[in-house]
Amino acid sequence: MIRIEFNADPVITALSNLSAEMSDLSDPMAEIAEALLASTEDRIEQGISPDGSAFAPRSQATLDAYAAKKPPVLPKGGPLVLTGTMSSQIATASGADFAEVGSNAVQAAMMQFGGSRSEFPNLWGNIPARPFLGLSDDDEAAIVEIVEDWLIDLFARGN
């Protein structure tokens, strides 16, 4: 399993403030995980990485391989959307001190990190990294907003 952790200062500060007021962050973390799931699915559909850069287009080798299949495969979307299988296998997990988004799709790691034919001889060509998992600036702002909403609600209820 590959694990990537993001420790953005505004997010850490907001979560620290909330943690000072709540002993169990399970509910806010579940909300954060769901927001990140929606964001990840949107990025896949839009063909962009968390940093806003566009995914590399499909290579001619990939397009040729699709055309050679019987019947030919016609891509339905951007570089990470062929059949929708990978995006349908993105899942969340959360608990008292974490929120995760990931995929158990067999191709997910290859799409996230890329790979070369010399490393993986079964590929029909090199695959550029198309990172779809991660935190965008909008994700960070959404997390901070979720946490602030929880803090406002706590103080409104008298903690």
C-alpha distance (Angstrom), angle and dihedral (degrees) to the residues before:
residue distance angle dihedral
M1 . . .
I2 3.77 . .
R3 3.79 117.8 .
I4 3.79 126.7 -165.6
E5 3.79 119.6 -176.4
F6 3.78 125.3 -161.2
N7 3.76 119.4 -156.5
A8 3.79 105.2 -178.5
D9 3.81 112.1 177.1
P10 3.84 97.9 -131.4
V11 3.80 90.5 48.6
I12 3.81 93.3 47.0
T13 3.81 91.3 48.1
A14 3.80 92.7 49.5
L15 3.80 92.9 46.7
S16 3.80 91.3 47.2
N17 3.81 89.7 53.4
L18 3.79 91.1 49.8
S19 3.79 92.3 45.1
A20 3.80 89.0 55.7
E21 3.81 88.3 59.4
M22 3.81 101.4 37.5
S23 3.79 129.7 44.4
D24 3.81 94.3 -159.4
L25 3.81 118.4 43.9
S26 3.82 94.6 180.0
D27 3.82 95.4 116.5
P28 3.82 96.7 47.1
M29 3.81 90.3 43.5
A30 3.81 90.5 52.7
E31 3.80 88.9 51.5
I32 3.81 90.8 49.1
A33 3.82 91.3 49.3
E34 3.82 91.0 51.8
A35 3.82 91.4 49.4
L36 3.81 90.1 50.6
L37 3.80 90.9 48.3
A38 3.81 91.1 54.5
S39 3.79 91.0 46.7
T40 3.81 92.6 49.3
E41 3.81 92.3 49.4
D42 3.81 90.4 48.5
R43 3.82 91.6 50.9
I44 3.80 91.8 51.5
E45 3.80 90.5 51.5
Q46 3.82 91.7 46.2
G47 3.81 92.7 44.9
I48 3.81 95.9 -126.1
S49 3.79 136.2 128.0
P50 3.81 123.8 -129.1
D51 3.81 88.6 -96.5
G52 3.83 89.8 58.0
S53 3.80 96.8 -108.9
A54 3.79 118.3 135.5
F55 3.79 119.3 -108.1
A56 3.79 114.5 -106.4
P57 3.80 108.8 -96.6
R58 3.78 121.4 -110.5
S59 3.78 111.7 -81.3
Q60 3.77 123.5 -120.0
A61 3.82 88.3 -110.9
T62 3.80 89.4 58.5
L63 3.79 93.3 46.3
D64 3.83 89.9 48.4
A65 3.81 91.1 49.9
Y66 3.80 90.8 51.2
A67 3.80 91.2 48.7
A68 3.83 91.5 50.1
K69 3.80 93.3 57.0
K70 3.79 118.4 101.6
P71 2.97 105.7 -99.6
P72 3.80 96.1 20.8
V73 3.79 115.5 -111.4
L74 3.77 115.5 -122.0
P75 3.82 112.0 -159.3
K76 3.80 112.1 -127.0
G77 3.76 98.2 -156.2
G78 3.78 146.2 -18.5
P79 3.79 127.3 -17.5
L80 3.81 94.7 -71.7
V81 3.79 95.5 41.9
L82 3.77 113.8 78.5
T83 3.78 104.5 128.7
G84 3.81 101.2 -10.0
T85 3.80 92.0 -112.6
M86 3.79 96.5 121.2
S87 3.79 95.9 47.0
S88 3.80 89.8 47.9
Q89 3.82 88.9 56.3
I90 3.80 96.4 57.0
A91 3.77 108.9 115.6
T92 3.77 141.1 177.1
A93 3.75 135.1 -135.6
S94 3.77 127.5 -174.7
G95 3.74 141.9 169.1
A96 3.77 143.2 162.2
D97 3.80 92.9 -54.2
F98 3.80 108.7 16.5
A99 3.79 146.3 53.3
E100 3.81 119.5 -165.1
V101 3.76 137.3 -176.5
G102 3.78 121.1 -172.1
S103 3.76 146.0 134.9
N104 3.77 133.3 -119.1
A105 3.81 91.6 -163.6
V106 3.79 110.1 130.2
Q107 3.82 91.8 -125.7
A108 3.81 97.0 45.5
A109 3.82 98.0 94.9
M110 3.81 91.7 46.0
M111 3.79 90.8 51.2
Q112 3.81 92.9 45.9
F113 3.82 97.2 46.9
G114 3.80 105.3 17.0
G115 3.76 126.4 -138.6
S116 3.77 142.5 -143.1
R117 3.76 129.4 -123.3
S118 3.80 89.2 -122.6
E119 3.82 88.9 60.9
F120 3.80 95.1 39.3
P121 3.84 110.2 29.4
N122 3.81 92.1 -173.2
L123 3.83 90.8 70.3
W124 3.80 118.2 97.3
G125 3.80 89.5 -141.3
N126 3.78 143.5 -16.0
I127 3.78 114.9 -59.1
P128 3.79 117.0 -146.0
A129 3.78 118.8 -139.7
R130 3.78 111.7 -96.1
P131 3.80 102.9 -176.9
F132 3.77 109.9 -155.9
L133 3.81 98.3 161.1
G134 3.77 120.1 75.2
L135 3.77 142.8 71.9
S136 3.77 121.3 -66.6
D137 3.79 122.7 -161.5
D138 3.82 86.7 -103.0
D139 3.81 90.1 52.4
E140 3.80 91.0 52.8
A141 3.81 90.4 49.8
A142 3.82 90.8 47.7
I143 3.81 91.5 51.5
V144 3.79 91.8 49.7
E145 3.82 89.7 48.3
I146 3.81 92.0 50.3
V147 3.80 90.7 50.0
E148 3.81 92.2 46.6
D149 3.81 89.9 51.0
W150 3.80 89.7 53.2
L151 3.80 91.0 48.9
I152 3.81 92.2 49.2
D153 3.80 90.2 49.3
L154 3.81 91.9 48.6
F155 3.79 92.8 51.1
A156 3.82 91.9 44.2
R157 3.82 89.0 55.4
G158 3.78 91.3 47.4
N159 3.81 91.9 -105.9
